[in-house]
Amino acid sequence: MGTTLLRNATIVTMNDQDQIVVGDVLLRDDRIVSVGETITEHDADTTVIEAKGKLLLPGFVQTHIHLCQTLFRGRADDMALMDWLRKRVWPLEAAHDEESVYYSAMLGIGELLRSGTTTILDMETVSHTDSAFQAMASSGIRAISGKVMMDAGGDVPLGLQEQTDKSVAESTRLLEKWHGHDGGRLGYAYCPRFVVSCSEQLLIEVRDLAAHYNVLVHTHAAENLEEIELVRSQRGMRNIVYLHHIGLTSPRLVLAHCIWLDDEEREIIRRTGTKMTHCPGSNLKLASGIAMVPELLEQGVEIGIGADGAPCNNTLDMFQEMRLTALLHKVRCGPESMDARTVLRMATIGGARTLGLDHLIGSIEAGKKADLALLDLNDFHTFPSYEADPYSRVVYAASRGNVDSVWVDGKRVVERGKVRTVDKRLVLREADRSIARLLKRI
């Protein structure tokens, strides 16, 4: 990796002081060495990048992704959640093989890196999760992932039906193989899909194992009214109340969606330090609803942003998710409810806090990991630049086309808009071959 000097950048630090400074940033191996200081002398082998007029951001942190579903883009449009799962997504996931999971993951990772996302919390399908981890390992993205766990529920294809002990054993095998890989760039999370598809025994075992290994639990909750009624009929209480009842709520738990929460559930989340992920694009496309994000942030709940999966969003682009997050809540809570700075914090340091990684990533500070995105905003749709607010330019005007370069762990994975760690031609060809094979199989 060596040493890289970014010169004369406009640095949007996202640190506690929300500083914006113009100056140099020095990277050495996987770390940020200095921020804002003018560096006039450097080693002969230092890579020098002139960044004058460009914005340097922390890499985006997406806290809810399904890489295994990227192949299903456009295959499950215009449906509500439970039909979307039963009729389209579950049959497609059940048809996966090792190769299709690998190329589904590579397709998603290429899109994520190209649009400035450097870290993800990912949920895979029941089988072939090693293939997804192999894709994450070779592509250079920072990721926490895990196999989905499903040992209960009706209308589940045979290929997704698991026995409790085997689901837990396979999850733990994957954890012991992949957690901490490449100096900690990859991590593992236990991923019970949602209460509807998990037995109480499985959830309790996940609770205990996550505490033992000190890893995250990543699941869906309170996304859809039909889902909530199913949980109530099966367990006799609402989603979050039930998860709290069995002892799963804690700072290790990351809940995707949380749209339909009552007062008791919001208080449980706040009191237990449970984390949340906001997925506005997915929530709108599935007509699931609008989460009470401004109110929850005001209560001190940590909330990240995630695109979810390609079949319920059709894009994994954080720029679109930031814009939706900023605009969506203004209709209900007023124009000042979600300003651009708040949203960019959610997409960077807020996501890092949601994953418990804020000591390593999420802001541009000396000593932190060199996970960065360099934006070139010299274009029609981002001008004028004179005395323009950088937060506004990023959240309201910029797009993935403005991403010039991306670094993860100090490695330049995107250069001048091209992903260096993913063979685009190969992945696009194999993605088409894989989805054709899956469609024939189901």
Phi, psi and chi 1 to 4 in degrees:
 res  aa     phi    psi   chi1   chi2   chi3   chi4
   1 MET       -  -44.7  -71.6  176.2  -77.1      -
   2 GLY    70.0 -149.2      -      -      -      -
   3 THR  -118.6  136.8  -55.9      -      -      -
   4 THR  -128.4  134.2  -60.7      -      -      -
   5 LEU  -116.7  116.5  173.2   61.0      -      -
   6 LEU   -96.8  118.0  -69.0   96.5      -      -
   7 ARG  -100.4  136.3  -87.4 -163.9  167.6  146.5
   8 ASN    60.8   32.3  -58.8  -50.2      -      -
   9 ALA   -79.4  153.9      -      -      -      -
  10 THR   -88.7  110.8  -59.9      -      -      -
  11 ILE   -99.8  113.8  -52.9  159.0      -      -
  12 VAL   -95.4   95.4 -175.2      -      -      -
  13 THR   -71.3  -35.9   62.1      -      -      -
  14 MET    58.7   25.0  -53.6  -46.8  -63.3      -
  15 ASN   -81.6 -175.1   60.7   14.7      -      -
  16 ASP   -61.6  -26.5  -71.2  -18.4      -      -
  17 GLN   -92.3   -1.4  -66.9   76.2   40.5      -
  18 ASP    49.4   47.7  -89.9  -20.1      -      -
  19 GLN   -76.4  142.6  -67.0  171.1  -49.6      -
  20 ILE  -122.8  116.3  -62.2  176.4      -      -
  21 VAL  -129.5  152.0  -63.1      -      -      -
  22 VAL  -105.4  124.4  176.9      -      -      -
  23 GLY   172.6 -161.0      -      -      -      -
  24 ASP  -100.1  152.0  -60.7  -13.0      -      -
  25 VAL  -127.4  127.2  173.6      -      -      -
  26 LEU  -108.3  127.2 -175.3   64.9      -      -
  27 LEU  -112.4  135.4  -44.5  179.1      -      -
  28 ARG  -132.1  119.1 -176.1  169.1  -67.2  120.6
  29 ASP    56.5 -117.9  -64.6  -30.4      -      -
  30 ASP  -100.5    8.3   64.0  -21.1      -      -
  31 ARG  -122.0  156.1  -61.8  -78.6  173.0  164.6
  32 ILE   -84.7  125.8  -59.6  167.6      -      -
  33 VAL   -96.1  -43.9  175.8      -      -      -
  34 SER  -149.0  153.4   66.8      -      -      -
  35 VAL  -133.0  121.6  178.3      -      -      -
  36 GLY    90.3  -18.3      -      -      -      -
  37 GLU   -75.1  143.0  -59.9  174.9   15.8      -
  38 THR   -80.1  121.3  -60.6      -      -      -
  39 ILE  -108.9  112.8  -61.7  174.2      -      -
  40 THR   -98.5  -22.9   56.1      -      -      -
  41 GLU  -121.8  138.7  -64.1 -176.7    6.8      -
  42 HIS  -154.9  165.4   52.8   79.5      -      -
  43 ASP   -66.0  154.7  -63.8  -24.1      -      -
  44 ALA   -64.0  -27.1      -      -      -      -
  45 ASP   -92.6    8.2   59.4   -8.6      -      -
  46 THR   -71.6  133.3  -63.5      -      -      -
  47 THR   -82.5  119.7  -60.6      -      -      -
  48 VAL  -105.9  126.2  179.9      -      -      -
  49 ILE  -118.9  120.4  -62.2  171.6      -      -
  50 GLU   -78.5  117.0 -179.6   54.2   56.1      -
  51 ALA  -118.3   19.6      -      -      -      -
  52 LYS   -60.8  131.1 -174.1  175.2 -178.4  178.5
  53 GLY    83.1   -0.5      -      -      -      -
  54 LYS  -108.0  153.3  -62.7  177.5 -178.8  178.1
  55 LEU   -96.8  131.6  -71.6 -174.2      -      -
  56 LEU  -107.6  120.5 -172.4   66.0      -      -
  57 LEU  -117.9  158.5  -56.7  172.5      -      -
  58 PRO   -62.4  145.6  -13.4   26.1      -      -
  59 GLY   -58.8  145.4      -      -      -      -
  60 PHE   -68.4  146.8  -62.3  132.6      -      -
  61 VAL  -117.7  111.1  179.8      -      -      -
  62 GLN   -99.4  125.3  -67.0 -144.8   39.0      -
  63 THR  -104.0   13.1   52.1      -      -      -
  64 HIS  -160.8  108.7 -175.2   59.4      -      -
  65 ILE  -139.3  149.8  -68.1  -72.4      -      -
  66 HIS  -124.3   90.7  -66.9  -89.3      -      -
  67 LEU   -63.6  -32.2  -71.3  176.7      -      -
  68 CYS   -64.9  -15.5   65.3      -      -      -
  69 GLN   -98.5    0.2  -65.0  177.1    5.0      -
  70 THR   -61.6  -33.0  -41.0      -      -      -
  71 LEU   -63.3  -18.0  -77.0 -175.2      -      -
  72 PHE   -93.2    9.6  -46.1  154.8      -      -
  73 ARG   -52.6  127.5 -164.9 -168.5  -41.8  -93.9
  74 GLY    80.0    3.5      -      -      -      -
  75 ARG   -98.7   -2.7  -55.4  -75.6  171.2 -176.8
  76 ALA  -145.3   44.8      -      -      -      -
  77 ASP   -77.9  152.3  -67.5  -18.8      -      -
  78 ASP    61.7   47.1  -49.6  -41.2      -      -
  79 MET  -137.1  154.9  -54.8  176.5   77.6      -
  80 ALA   -82.3  162.7      -      -      -      -
  81 LEU   -51.4  -56.6  174.2   66.3      -      -
  82 MET   -67.5  -38.4  -63.3  -50.2  -63.4      -
  83 ASP   -66.6  -39.5  -78.5  -15.2      -      -
  84 TRP   -57.0  -43.5  178.4   86.2      -      -
  85 LEU   -70.5  -53.4  -73.1  168.5      -      -
  86 ARG   -68.3  -40.0  -67.6  166.2  178.1  149.1
  87 LYS   -90.9  -26.3  -63.8  179.4  179.9 -179.5
  88 ARG  -124.2  -60.7  -58.1  -68.5  172.9   82.2
  89 VAL   -72.0  -45.9  171.1      -      -      -
  90 TRP   -62.2  -46.2  -77.6  -10.8      -      -
  91 PRO   -59.0  -38.8  -26.3   35.5      -      -
  92 LEU   -68.4  -42.7  -76.3  163.1      -      -
  93 GLU   -61.7  -39.2  -77.6 -166.5   20.6      -
  94 ALA   -66.0  -24.9      -      -      -      -
  95 ALA   -83.3   -9.5      -      -      -      -
  96 HIS   -57.5  149.1 -101.2  -48.2      -      -
  97 ASP  -126.4  178.9   54.1   41.1      -      -
  98 GLU   -58.2  -43.3  -70.5 -177.3    1.6      -
  99 GLU   -68.6  -42.0 -171.5  176.0   18.9      -
 100 SER   -67.6  -36.9   63.8      -      -      -
 101 VAL   -63.4  -41.4  167.0      -      -      -
 102 TYR   -61.5  -48.8  177.4   82.5      -      -
 103 TYR   -75.4  -27.9  -76.1  109.5      -      -
 104 SER   -62.4  -44.0 -174.0      -      -      -
 105 ALA   -66.1  -43.9      -      -      -      -
 106 MET   -64.4  -38.0  -70.9  -61.0  -84.3      -
 107 LEU   -61.5  -46.2 -174.9   65.3      -      -
 108 GLY   -66.2  -41.9      -      -      -      -
 109 ILE   -64.2  -41.4  -69.0  166.2      -      -
 110 GLY   -57.9  -43.2      -      -      -      -
 111 GLU   -65.5  -42.5 -179.7 -177.3    1.5      -
 112 LEU   -64.1  -50.4  -71.0  159.3      -      -
 113 LEU   -62.2  -42.8  -67.9  175.1      -      -
 114 ARG   -60.6  -27.4  173.7   67.3 -174.5   84.3
 115 SER  -104.2   17.5   51.5      -      -      -
 116 GLY    92.3    3.0      -      -      -      -
 117 THR   -83.9  126.5  -68.3      -      -      -
 118 THR  -110.5  -18.9   54.2      -      -      -
 119 THR  -136.3  138.9  -61.4      -      -      -
 120 ILE  -135.4  151.6   58.0  171.2      -      -
 121 LEU  -106.3  115.4  176.0   60.4      -      -
 122 ASP  -116.9  148.5  171.9   56.2      -      -
 123 MET  -125.8  121.2 -178.7 -176.0  -69.9      -
 124 GLU   -90.8 -169.1  -73.2  -59.3  -50.3      -
 125 THR   -96.2 -170.5 -171.3      -      -      -
 126 VAL   -68.9  -38.4  164.7      -      -      -
 127 SER  -120.3  165.0  -57.5      -      -      -
 128 HIS    66.4   28.6  -44.9  -57.5      -      -
 129 THR   -69.2  -24.9  -58.4      -      -      -
 130 ASP   -56.6  -37.2  -82.3  -54.1      -      -
 131 SER   -63.7  -40.5  -67.4      -      -      -
 132 ALA   -64.9  -42.1      -      -      -      -
 133 PHE   -64.7  -35.9  -89.6  106.9      -      -
 134 GLN   -62.2  -39.4  -72.2  161.9    4.8      -
 135 ALA   -64.8  -44.2      -      -      -      -
 136 MET   -64.7  -37.8  -69.6  179.7  -90.6      -
 137 ALA   -65.1  -44.8      -      -      -      -
 138 SER   -78.3  -25.0   66.7      -      -      -
 139 SER   -82.7  -21.2   66.5      -      -      -
 140 GLY    90.9   -0.1      -      -      -      -
 141 ILE   -71.2  150.7 -162.1  167.1      -      -
 142 ARG   -88.5  130.7 -171.7  178.9  -55.2  -78.5
 143 ALA  -151.1  145.9      -      -      -      -
 144 ILE  -115.5  126.3  -59.4  172.2      -      -
 145 SER  -143.7  172.1 -175.0      -      -      -
 146 GLY  -170.9  156.3      -      -      -      -
 147 LYS   -70.1  142.9   76.6  173.8  -80.2  -33.2
 148 VAL   -72.6  149.0   82.8      -      -      -
 149 MET  -118.5  126.2  -53.7  173.1   78.8      -
 150 MET  -145.6   99.9  -59.3  175.6   65.5      -
 151 ASP  -120.3   15.8   71.6  -25.9      -      -
 152 ALA  -154.6  175.1      -      -      -      -
 153 GLY    98.3  154.2      -      -      -      -
 154 GLY   -95.0  169.8      -      -      -      -
 155 ASP    59.6   28.0  -57.8  -44.6      -      -
 156 VAL   -99.7  126.6  176.6      -      -      -
 157 PRO   -58.0  153.7  -20.0   30.7      -      -
 158 LEU   -56.3  -36.6 -176.6   61.8      -      -
 159 GLY   -68.3  -11.8      -      -      -      -
 160 LEU  -109.8   -1.2  -62.6 -175.6      -      -
 161 GLN   -82.5  130.0  -65.4  177.5   15.6      -
 162 GLU  -125.1  155.3  -63.0 -172.9  -78.5      -
 163 GLN   -89.5  143.1  -64.6  177.6   -6.3      -
 164 THR   -55.2  -50.3  -54.1      -      -      -
 165 ASP   -64.3  -37.2   57.3  -15.2      -      -
 166 LYS   -71.5  -36.7  -69.0 -176.7  178.2  179.5
 167 SER   -62.9  -45.4  180.0      -      -      -
 168 VAL   -66.8  -42.0  171.4      -      -      -
 169 ALA   -64.1  -43.2      -      -      -      -
 170 GLU   -66.9  -39.2  174.7   64.7    2.2      -
 171 SER   -60.7  -43.8  -63.9      -      -      -
 172 THR   -71.0  -35.1  -57.9      -      -      -
 173 ARG   -60.0  -46.3 -179.8 -167.0   72.5   80.2
 174 LEU   -62.5  -41.3  -71.8  161.3      -      -
 175 LEU   -58.8  -48.6 -178.2  152.9      -      -
 176 GLU   -68.4  -23.5  -67.4  178.0  -14.2      -
 177 LYS   -83.4  -42.2  178.3  178.1 -179.9  179.5
 178 TRP  -109.2  -22.4  -69.7  105.0      -      -
 179 HIS   -66.3  122.4 -171.8   66.2      -      -
 180 GLY    90.5    5.4      -      -      -      -
 181 HIS   -59.8  144.1  179.4   81.4      -      -
 182 ASP    54.6   54.6 -165.4   14.4      -      -
 183 GLY    66.8   23.5      -      -      -      -
 184 GLY    95.5    3.6      -      -      -      -
 185 ARG   -64.0  -32.8  178.4  169.8   60.7   82.6
 186 LEU  -109.2  140.7  -59.4 -174.6      -      -
 187 GLY  -135.0  171.6      -      -      -      -
 188 TYR  -120.5  145.4 -164.2   84.6      -      -
 189 ALA  -133.7  140.1      -      -      -      -
 190 TYR   -71.8  134.8  -75.9   97.5      -      -
 191 CYS  -129.2   68.4  -63.6      -      -      -
 192 PRO   -63.8  131.3   22.8  -30.9      -      -
 193 ARG   -60.7  -60.4 -172.4  158.5 -143.7  142.7
 194 PHE  -165.6  171.3   60.7  166.0      -      -
 195 VAL   -56.3  -38.0  171.8      -      -      -
 196 VAL   -58.1  -33.9  172.4      -      -      -
 197 SER  -106.0   14.3   63.7      -      -      -
 198 CYS  -131.6  135.2  -63.5      -      -      -
 199 SER   -74.4  159.9   69.0      -      -      -
 200 GLU   -64.1  -36.7 -174.1  163.7  -58.7      -
 201 GLN   -59.3  -44.8  178.6 -173.7  -14.4      -
 202 LEU   -62.2  -45.5 -177.0  143.6      -      -
 203 LEU   -63.7  -37.1  -67.4  171.0      -      -
 204 ILE   -69.2  -40.2  -71.9  173.1      -      -
 205 GLU   -63.9  -39.8  -69.9 -165.3   42.8      -
 206 VAL   -60.7  -44.6  163.2      -      -      -
 207 ARG   -53.3  -48.8  175.2 -160.4   68.4 -167.2
 208 ASP   -71.8  -39.7  -65.8  -16.9      -      -
 209 LEU   -69.3  -39.2  -74.8  165.1      -      -
 210 ALA   -62.6  -38.4      -      -      -      -
 211 ALA   -67.5  -40.9      -      -      -      -
 212 HIS   -62.5  -45.8  173.8   73.2      -      -
 213 TYR   -90.0   -7.4  -73.2  103.2      -      -
 214 ASN    56.6   53.8 -167.4   27.6      -      -
 215 VAL  -123.7  167.4  -63.3      -      -      -
 216 LEU   -75.6  156.9  -62.7  177.8      -      -
 217 VAL  -115.0  127.9  178.1      -      -      -
 218 HIS  -122.0  118.4  179.0 -157.8      -      -
 219 THR  -149.9  170.0 -169.9      -      -      -
 220 HIS   -97.5  149.4  -56.2   82.8      -      -
 221 ALA  -158.4  140.6      -      -      -      -
 222 ALA    53.9   40.7      -      -      -      -
 223 GLU   -86.0  -31.5  179.2  178.1    0.3      -
 224 ASN  -145.3  143.3  173.0  -83.1      -      -
 225 LEU   -64.1  -38.1  -69.7  172.1      -      -
 226 GLU   -63.2  -41.2 -177.6 -178.1   -5.3      -
 227 GLU   -59.1  -43.3  166.8 -144.4  -13.7      -
 228 ILE   -63.1  -40.6  -72.8  171.0      -      -
 229 GLU   -67.5  -36.2  -71.9  -52.4  -48.1      -
 230 LEU   -62.8  -43.6  -77.0  168.9      -      -
 231 VAL   -63.1  -44.1  173.6      -      -      -
 232 ARG   -61.6  -40.8 -163.0 -161.2  -54.9  -91.3
 233 SER   -70.1  -32.9   67.0      -      -      -
 234 GLN   -83.7  -40.0  -67.1  173.2    3.6      -
 235 ARG  -114.8   -8.2  -48.0  -63.5  162.1   97.0
 236 GLY    80.1   12.3      -      -      -      -
 237 MET  -159.2  170.2   57.3 -167.6   82.9      -
 238 ARG   -74.9  163.5  -67.8  172.8   62.0   91.9
 239 ASN   -50.6  -59.2  -72.8   38.9      -      -
 240 ILE   -69.3  -36.7  -48.4  -55.8      -      -
 241 VAL   -60.4  -42.2  175.9      -      -      -
 242 TYR   -66.2  -46.2  172.8   71.2      -      -
 243 LEU   -60.4  -37.0  -66.7  172.2      -      -
 244 HIS   -69.4  -39.4 -174.8   59.8      -      -
 245 HIS   -57.9  -37.1  170.5   72.8      -      -
 246 ILE   -94.6    5.3   62.2  172.3      -      -
 247 GLY    85.6   20.0      -      -      -      -
 248 LEU   -85.9  -25.8 -105.3  175.8      -      -
 249 THR   -67.5  130.1   49.3      -      -      -
 250 SER  -177.1  172.7   81.6      -      -      -
 251 PRO   -62.8  -11.8  -26.7   36.8      -      -
 252 ARG   -83.9  -12.9  -77.2 -171.5  -60.5  -84.4
 253 LEU   -92.6  127.2  179.5   62.6      -      -
 254 VAL  -115.7  116.8 -178.8      -      -      -
 255 LEU  -103.4  122.8  -61.1  173.9      -      -
 256 ALA   -84.1  133.6      -      -      -      -
 257 HIS    90.2  -79.0  -53.5  -60.9      -      -
 258 CYS    50.4   52.9  -69.1      -      -      -
 259 ILE   -81.2  -47.5  -62.6  166.5      -      -
 260 TRP  -102.7   75.5  -59.2  100.5      -      -
 261 LEU  -105.5  140.7  -56.9  176.6      -      -
 262 ASP   -95.9 -179.6   63.3   15.1      -      -
 263 ASP   -60.7  -40.3  -69.0  -16.6      -      -
 264 GLU   -62.9  -42.1 -179.5 -175.9   10.0      -
 265 GLU   -68.3  -40.2  -70.3  175.1  -54.4      -
 266 ARG   -62.2  -38.3  -72.6 -165.4  -65.8  -85.8
 267 GLU   -69.1  -37.6  174.6   58.6   19.0      -
 268 ILE   -61.3  -46.0  -72.1  170.7      -      -
 269 ILE   -60.7  -46.2  -71.5  170.6      -      -
 270 ARG   -62.5  -48.7 -175.3 -158.9   66.2   77.0
 271 ARG   -68.1  -34.5 -170.1  172.9   68.8 -111.1
 272 THR   -90.3   -6.0   59.9      -      -      -
 273 GLY    72.5   18.0      -      -      -      -
 274 THR   -64.4  143.2  -63.8      -      -      -
 275 LYS   -99.6  160.5  -48.3  -63.5  175.7   46.1
 276 MET  -133.1  158.7  -80.7  178.1   47.1      -
 277 THR  -127.5  130.5  -63.2      -      -      -
 278 HIS   -97.0  128.4 -175.2   39.1      -      -
 279 CYS  -128.1   72.5  -55.0      -      -      -
 280 PRO   -63.3  -39.7   22.4  -33.4      -      -
 281 GLY   -62.7  -45.7      -      -      -      -
 282 SER   -64.5  -44.8  169.1      -      -      -
 283 ASN   -62.4  -35.2  -62.3  161.9      -      -
 284 LEU   -74.6  -43.9  -71.6  170.3      -      -
 285 LYS   -67.2  -36.9 -172.8  164.0 -176.7  -83.3
 286 LEU   -85.7    1.7  -68.2  171.7      -      -
 287 ALA    55.1   36.6      -      -      -      -
 288 SER   -77.5  -32.9  -63.3      -      -      -
 289 GLY   134.2 -171.5      -      -      -      -
 290 ILE  -124.0  120.0  -58.7  173.1      -      -
 291 ALA   -70.0  153.3      -      -      -      -
 292 MET   -86.1   61.5  -61.0  177.4   69.2      -
 293 VAL   -65.2  -48.1  170.2      -      -      -
 294 PRO   -57.8  -41.9  -24.7   35.4      -      -
 295 GLU   -65.9  -40.9  -66.1   91.5  -25.9      -
 296 LEU   -68.9  -38.5  -71.5  157.9      -      -
 297 LEU   -62.0  -41.0  -73.3  173.5      -      -
 298 GLU   -61.7  -30.9 -177.1   67.5   24.5      -
 299 GLN   -80.2   -6.1  -69.1  176.5  -40.1      -
 300 GLY    94.9   12.4      -      -      -      -
 301 VAL   -76.0  135.4  176.3      -      -      -
 302 GLU   -79.3  125.3  -66.7  -72.1   -4.3      -
 303 ILE  -133.3  125.4  -53.3  176.2      -      -
 304 GLY   -99.7 -178.5      -      -      -      -
 305 ILE  -124.1  139.7  -60.4  174.4      -      -
 306 GLY  -143.7  149.4      -      -      -      -
 307 ALA   -81.5  -13.6      -      -      -      -
 308 ASP    72.2 -135.3 -155.2  -16.3      -      -
 309 GLY  -113.7  160.7      -      -      -      -
 310 ALA   -62.2  -32.5      -      -      -      -
 311 PRO   -77.4  -11.2   24.3  -32.8      -      -
 312 CYS  -113.2    8.3   63.9      -      -      -
 313 ASN  -142.9  -37.7 -168.7  -29.5      -      -
 314 ASN    76.6   -3.5  -61.3   64.6      -      -
 315 THR  -148.9  148.8  176.3      -      -      -
 316 LEU  -112.0   26.0  -54.3 -179.9      -      -
 317 ASP   -85.3  115.8 -175.3   -8.4      -      -
 318 MET   -65.5  -27.8 -177.7   60.8  110.7      -
 319 PHE   -61.6  -41.5  -72.2   95.8      -      -
 320 GLN   -66.5  -40.6  -69.3 -156.9   33.4      -
 321 GLU   -66.8  -38.0  -63.2  -52.8  -59.0      -
 322 MET   -64.0  -45.8  -72.5 -168.1  -63.3      -
 323 ARG   -61.4  -44.1 -177.9  175.0  170.4   82.8
 324 LEU   -62.8  -42.1  -75.8  173.1      -      -
 325 THR   -60.8  -40.8  -62.1      -      -      -
 326 ALA   -68.4  -39.9      -      -      -      -
 327 LEU   -87.2  -37.2  -61.1 -177.8      -      -
 328 LEU   -58.8  -41.0 -177.6   61.7      -      -
 329 HIS   -83.9  -13.7  -56.8  -75.8      -      -
 330 LYS   -65.3  -33.2  -63.4  179.6 -171.9  -62.6
 331 VAL   -62.0  -38.7  176.3      -      -      -
 332 ARG   -91.3  -35.5 -173.6  173.0   57.1   84.1
 333 CYS  -115.4   -0.4  -60.4      -      -      -
 334 GLY   104.2  160.1      -      -      -      -
 335 PRO   -66.3  -21.5   23.9  -34.6      -      -
 336 GLU   -95.4    3.3  -61.5  178.9   -3.7      -
 337 SER   -70.6  -33.4   57.6      -      -      -
 338 MET  -136.0   85.7  -68.5  -65.9  -71.9      -
 339 ASP   -77.3  165.4   61.9  -87.4      -      -
 340 ALA   -61.4  -37.7      -      -      -      -
 341 ARG   -64.5  -43.1 -176.1  179.0  -58.6 -165.6
 342 THR   -59.2  -43.6  -63.4      -      -      -
 343 VAL   -67.9  -42.0  172.5      -      -      -
 344 LEU   -65.9  -32.9 -170.3   54.4      -      -
 345 ARG   -64.7  -41.7  -71.4 -169.1   70.0   80.8
 346 MET   -59.8  -37.1  -70.2  175.3   67.9      -
 347 ALA   -79.9   -9.6      -      -      -      -
 348 THR  -125.8  -91.5   54.3      -      -      -
 349 ILE   -66.5  -31.2 -170.0   63.3      -      -
 350 GLY   -65.9  -41.9      -      -      -      -
 351 GLY   -63.6  -39.7      -      -      -      -
 352 ALA   -61.7  -41.8      -      -      -      -
 353 ARG   -65.8  -37.6  -73.8  174.4  178.1  153.1
 354 THR   -59.5  -34.9  -61.7      -      -      -
 355 LEU   -93.3   -0.2  -56.9 -174.8      -      -
 356 GLY    71.2   26.3      -      -      -      -
 357 LEU  -115.3   13.5  -63.3  176.9      -      -
 358 ASP   -68.8  -13.4   50.9  -59.2      -      -
 359 HIS   -77.5  -12.3   61.3  -62.4      -      -
 360 LEU  -113.9  -38.3  -66.2  175.5      -      -
 361 ILE  -138.3  177.5   61.3  170.0      -      -
 362 GLY   101.0  -15.2      -      -      -      -
 363 SER  -147.6  160.8   60.7      -      -      -
 364 ILE   -98.4   98.5  -57.7  177.4      -      -
 365 GLU  -142.9  144.4  -59.7 -179.9   73.6      -
 366 ALA   -57.3  133.4      -      -      -      -
 367 GLY    99.2  -19.5      -      -      -      -
 368 LYS   -83.4  165.8  -77.1 -161.7  169.8 -175.5
 369 LYS   -62.3  145.8  -69.7  -77.5 -170.0  176.0
 370 ALA   -86.1   72.6      -      -      -      -
 371 ASP  -108.6  105.2  -72.0   12.8      -      -
 372 LEU  -140.1  155.4  -54.6  167.1      -      -
 373 ALA  -131.3  127.2      -      -      -      -
 374 LEU  -104.0  121.5 -175.0   65.7      -      -
 375 LEU  -107.7  132.3  -86.1   55.8      -      -
 376 ASP  -102.5  107.3 -175.5  -12.1      -      -
 377 LEU  -100.7   19.7  -60.3 -176.3      -      -
 378 ASN   -84.1   78.4  -70.0  -64.2      -      -
 379 ASP  -153.8  165.2 -148.6  -25.5      -      -
 380 PHE   -55.3  -44.6  -64.9  109.9      -      -
 381 HIS   -77.8   -5.9   64.2  -77.3      -      -
 382 THR  -117.8    6.6   51.8      -      -      -
 383 PHE  -108.6  154.9 -100.0   60.2      -      -
 384 PRO   -77.7  155.7   26.7  -34.1      -      -
 385 SER  -101.4  -11.4   64.0      -      -      -
 386 TYR   -62.6  118.5  178.5   72.7      -      -
 387 GLU    52.0   30.6  -65.5 -172.9   -8.5      -
 388 ALA   -82.0  146.0      -      -      -      -
 389 ASP   -75.7  118.3  176.3   13.8      -      -
 390 PRO   -59.1  -37.3  -24.6   34.5      -      -
 391 TYR   -62.2  -44.1  -57.0  106.8      -      -
 392 SER   -63.0  -43.0  173.9      -      -      -
 393 ARG   -61.5  -39.9  -63.4 -178.9   82.1 -166.3
 394 VAL   -72.2  -49.3  172.2      -      -      -
 395 VAL   -78.6  -41.1  171.8      -      -      -
 396 TYR   -96.1  -23.5  -68.4  124.7      -      -
 397 ALA  -120.6  -35.5      -      -      -      -
 398 ALA   -71.8  164.7      -      -      -      -
 399 SER  -143.3  175.2   68.3      -      -      -
 400 ARG   -63.3  -22.8   62.0 -175.4  167.6 -165.7
 401 GLY   -64.0  -16.5      -      -      -      -
 402 ASN   -85.5   -5.8  -65.1  115.1      -      -
 403 VAL   -77.4  115.9  176.7      -      -      -
 404 ASP   -89.0  -51.9  175.5  -79.5      -      -
 405 SER  -143.5  153.3  -63.5      -      -      -
 406 VAL  -139.1  136.3  176.5      -      -      -
 407 TRP  -119.3  138.5  -69.8  -98.3      -      -
 408 VAL  -128.3  125.6 -178.7      -      -      -
 409 ASP    56.5   32.2 -111.0   -0.5      -      -
 410 GLY    81.3   -3.9      -      -      -      -
 411 LYS   -94.5  129.7 -179.0  179.4 -179.1 -179.1
 412 ARG   -79.0  101.6 -162.5  176.3 -173.2 -178.3
 413 VAL   -93.4  -19.3  -66.9      -      -      -
 414 VAL  -128.6  130.4  175.4      -      -      -
 415 GLU  -133.0  120.6 -177.9  176.0   -1.5      -
 416 ARG    51.2   43.7  -64.2 -179.7 -178.4  176.1
 417 GLY    82.6    1.9      -      -      -      -
 418 LYS  -115.1  132.4  -66.3 -175.8  178.4 -179.6
 419 VAL   -76.3  122.0 -177.9      -      -      -
 420 ARG   -85.8  -20.3  -59.0  172.3   65.7 -177.3
 421 THR  -104.0    0.2   55.0      -      -      -
 422 VAL  -127.4  126.7  177.3      -      -      -
 423 ASP   -78.3   96.9 -175.0  -26.9      -      -
 424 LYS   -58.0  -49.2 -178.3  177.6  179.3  179.2
 425 ARG   -60.1  -44.6 -177.0  177.0  -63.1  178.8
 426 LEU   -63.2  -46.5  171.6   67.4      -      -
 427 VAL   -65.7  -42.2  168.4      -      -      -
 428 LEU   -63.4  -42.4  -62.8 -172.7      -      -
 429 ARG   -63.5  -46.7 -175.9 -175.2   73.3 -132.5
 430 GLU   -72.8  -26.6  -65.4  -57.5  -37.8      -
 431 ALA   -63.7  -44.4      -      -      -      -
 432 ASP   -63.9  -42.6  -92.2   -7.6      -      -
 433 ARG   -63.1  -38.9  -70.8 -179.3   57.1 -173.2
 434 SER   -68.3  -46.3  -66.9      -      -      -
 435 ILE   -67.5  -33.8 -170.6   59.3      -      -
 436 ALA   -61.3  -41.9      -      -      -      -
 437 ARG   -64.8  -41.7 -174.4  168.8   68.0 -107.7
 438 LEU   -66.5  -41.8  -93.8   58.5      -      -
 439 LEU   -63.5  -36.3  -70.0  170.6      -      -
 440 LYS   -68.0  -34.8  -70.8  177.4 -177.4  177.2
 441 ARG   -69.3  -31.1 -169.4  171.1  -70.6  156.5
 442 ILE   -94.8      -   63.9  172.5      -      -
